[in-house]
Amino acid sequence: MYYFHLSHNVKGDSQIKLSDGDSKYRLSKSAYHYITRTLYFSKHKSEIEELEYCASYNMPIWSENNPEKFWYAADQYTSETRRTSSHITIALPKELDKNRRIELSERLMYEFCGQYKMPSTIAIHNHVAALDGQSEQPHLHLLFSEKSMLDNIQRSPEQFFKQYRQKNPEKGGALKITADVLGFGRNILFHYRTQTEKIINEFLEKYAPTKIIEIHGMEIEVSSAVSCLSNEDYNKKHGTDLKDVPQIPRSLLYSTDPKDQDKVAEYRKNIREIRQNNLYELYKKEYELALAKKREQEIQNRQQLDQSKKFDFDF
């Protein structure tokens, strides 16, 4: 299982909640500054989160060296109630190092928008887990426009976001490649999630095929593969008993009230127990095998010790 979230920024529509916080925005320029930690977001989470990488792709000439111009223009020239951009957030495997995470992020960018020459900006954030304050939680932000650069026609910012003219492309706006155009329609989220699973697992198989986890105090080596299924769907398919992990309310997490911190402690205890249960459900076979080997080794050690004592006594 891994985190995947898709949202759309719509001009003039109701504000859309950020995928990883309580802040809200409906502007593409705000989304750009949020993921790149620029302008009014330059100090946001700076003490607990690192901006590992950011880059923009397939930008028109007028915004090649200044991608924020593109996202400002999207807000300015897109028609009312139309999407100005889309925003995907994906949890990245912490088993991959920083360079491999960049490689993986660019591969995901190409899959979802790069191959269609959609203007996009990616940013990789990495912060410590709120639960233990130590483990890494790297994740990708992918901001992209459905307006495509495929025809290579140079358009002004105002013209770029106008409606496409099939008979006279040079007089209209850039071609918009939507989920319907791609043939996915309402299944686009399922397509995104399954492709993400496939690509992440390709990288894990190549660079980090196994990982070490701890179940009931015992470290075991298991496969690093991820699944795009929800806990409910995974349980139906594999007969497991995975449980959803609750989120600690931010109002409690950052509160200085001792009563709130007691509640946070209860949350953390519950989360640890659920995660241990989920690890056991996912890797039950590997755990039971490792436990059997451990017990067998303990029996052999005791037999060797008994033989050694007997030898010393006979001597």
Residue pairs with C-beta under 8 A, 6 or more apart in sequence:
1 226
1 227
1 228
1 229
1 230
1 231
1 234
1 242
2 90
2 91
2 93
2 196
2 197
2 200
2 226
2 227
2 228
3 89
3 90
3 91
3 139
4 88
4 89
4 90
4 91
4 192
4 193
4 196
4 228
5 19
5 88
5 89
5 90
6 86
6 87
6 88
6 189
6 192
7 16
7 17
7 19
7 86
7 87
8 16
8 83
8 85
8 86
8 87
9 16
9 25
9 26
9 27
9 28
9 31
9 83
9 84
9 85
9 86
9 87
10 16
10 26
10 81
10 82
10 83
10 84
11 26
11 75
11 78
11 79
11 80
11 81
11 82
11 83
11 84
12 26
12 80
12 81
13 26
13 81
14 26
15 24
15 25
15 26
16 24
16 25
16 26
17 24
18 24
18 25
18 34
19 87
19 89
20 89
20 139
21 250
22 250
23 34
25 31
25 34
27 75
27 84
28 71
28 72
28 74
28 75
28 84
28 85
28 143
28 145
29 68
29 71
29 72
29 74
29 75
31 71
31 85
31 87
31 143
32 38
32 67
32 68
32 71
32 121
32 143
33 39
33 40
33 41
33 68
34 41
34 44
34 141
35 54
35 87
35 121
35 122
35 123
35 125
35 141
35 143
36 51
36 54
36 121
36 123
37 44
37 46
37 51
37 123
38 68
45 127
48 127
48 128
49 125
49 126
49 127
50 125
50 126
50 127
51 123
51 124
51 125
52 98
52 101
52 102
52 124
52 125
52 126
52 138
53 98
53 101
53 102
53 105
53 122
53 123
53 124
54 121
54 122
54 123
54 124
55 106
55 121
55 122
56 67
56 70
56 119
56 120
56 121
56 122
57 109
57 114
57 119
57 120
57 121
57 122
58 113
58 114
58 117
58 118
58 119
58 120
58 149
59 67
59 70
59 119
60 70
60 119
60 149
60 154
60 155
60 157
60 160
61 154
62 69
62 156
62 157
63 69
63 70
63 73
63 119
63 157
67 119
67 121
69 157
70 119
70 145
70 157
71 84
71 85
71 121
71 143
73 157
73 158
73 160
73 161
74 84
74 85
74 145
74 147
74 161
75 84
76 157
77 157
77 158
77 160
77 161
77 162
78 84
78 161
79 161
79 163
83 146
84 145
85 143
85 144
85 145
86 143
86 144
86 145
86 146
87 141
87 142
87 143
88 112
88 140
88 141
88 142
88 144
88 192
89 139
89 140
89 141
89 142
90 108
90 139
90 140
90 142
90 196
91 137
91 138
91 139
92 101
92 104
92 105
92 124
92 138
92 139
92 140
92 200
93 101
93 104
93 138
93 200
93 203
93 204
93 208
93 224
93 226
94 135
94 136
94 137
94 138
95 204
95 207
95 208
95 211
95 224
96 104
96 203
96 204
96 207
96 208
100 203
100 207
100 208
101 124
101 138
101 140
102 124
103 203
104 140
104 199
104 200
104 203
105 122
105 124
105 140
105 142
106 114
106 122
107 199
107 203
108 140
108 142
108 196
108 199
109 120
109 122
109 142
109 144
111 195
111 199
112 142
112 144
112 192
112 195
113 120
113 142
113 144
114 120
116 148
116 150
116 177
117 148
117 149
117 150
118 144
118 145
118 146
118 147
118 148
118 149
118 177
119 144
119 145
119 147
119 149
120 142
120 143
120 144
120 145
121 142
121 143
121 144
122 140
122 141
122 142
122 143
123 140
123 141
124 138
124 139
124 140
124 141
125 138
125 139
125 141
126 136
126 137
126 138
126 139
127 136
127 137
128 134
128 135
128 136
128 137
129 135
129 136
129 137
130 248
130 253
131 268
131 271
131 272
146 176
146 177
146 178
147 160
147 161
147 173
147 174
147 175
147 176
148 174
148 175
148 176
148 177
149 174
150 175
150 177
151 169
151 174
151 175
153 169
153 170
153 174
155 173
155 174
159 172
159 173
160 173
160 174
161 173
161 174
162 172
162 173
163 172
163 173
164 172
164 173
164 174
164 175
164 176
165 171
165 172
165 173
169 175
179 185
179 186
179 187
179 188
182 188
184 191
193 228
194 228
196 228
197 226
197 227
197 228
200 226
201 225
201 226
204 224
204 225
204 226
205 224
205 225
208 224
209 223
209 224
210 221
210 222
210 223
210 224
211 221
211 222
211 223
211 224
212 219
212 220
212 221
212 222
213 219
213 220
213 222
213 279
213 283
214 220
214 279
215 276
215 279
215 280
215 283
215 287
216 276
216 280
216 287
218 287
218 290
218 291
218 294
220 283
220 286
220 287
220 290
221 286
222 282
222 283
222 286
227 234
229 237
231 242
231 243
231 244
231 278
234 240
234 242
235 241
235 242
240 281
240 282
241 277
241 281
242 277
242 278
242 281
242 282
243 274
243 277
243 278
244 274
245 271
245 274
245 275
245 278
246 267
246 270
246 271
246 274
248 264
248 267
248 268
248 271
251 260
252 260
252 261
252 263
252 264
252 267
253 264
255 261
255 264
280 287
